[in-house]
Amino acid sequence: MKINRIACIHTDFPTKFGIPRQSGLVKELAGTIIFEPKYRNPDAFRGLEEFSHIWLIWEFSESARDTWSPMVRPPRLGGNTRKGVFATRSPFRPNPIGLSCVRLEEIEIHPEYGPVLHVTGADLMDKTPILDIKPYIPHADSHPEAEGGFASRHKEDRLEVVFQEELEEKVPESKRAALRGVLANDPRPAYQNDPKRVYGFGFAGMEVRFTVRDGCLTVCEVVPEI
């Protein structure tokens, strides 16, 4: 089976560290989807504006491997508990394919790139290949009674964020709410809990550095990325 990349998404995350573990956790995170030239025909998007949300089917392009393991260690469970790969959303899969539901904010007709999708709530790294897009259909895709397994036990895990005003002012105002959401969701792997360690990740052209102690995340530095 041959699968073609139809587009790339552009986000504020140059690396995997810091990306929310699921789509929709940080609704303010913005992404822009630019299509490959052969898929820019406006007819392919006709009717998409009627939907508020879409499914993105994408490639774990930075996690592709020649081998796979039937068991993985989900970071949210501390990195020590093993689960079957098909019971997780681990990127290390027989086929490195991801699935995310995002909000469709706008379909822009760009003079150079044709139809461009502006979305929010994405959990993808910058330049992630998009393999397909499908509309989200509420009456078919939403199942409020569904069981969430081990993931449900951590859905309320959030940190208190301490972000001094002089540091937050270094972040563009349009990016501040999204960054706070990312920090509150705890970007660290769950097995790392050293209160003296300074963590850092790239976001929107900046390096954000922080520490975590007793459920409180404190931003200690915001510097431009080199």
Secondary structure, 3 states (H helix, E strand, C coil): CCCCCCEEEECCCCCCCCCCCCCCCCCCCEEEEEECHHHCCHHHHCCHHHCCEEEEEEECCCCCCCCCCCEECCHHHCCCCCEEHHHCCCCCCCCCEEEEEEEEEEEEEECCCEEEEEEECCCCCCCEEEEEEEECCHHHHCCCCCCCHHHHCCCCCCCEEECCHHHHCCCCHHHHHHHHHHHHCCCCCCCCCCCCCCEEEEECCEEEEEEEECCEEEEEEEEECC
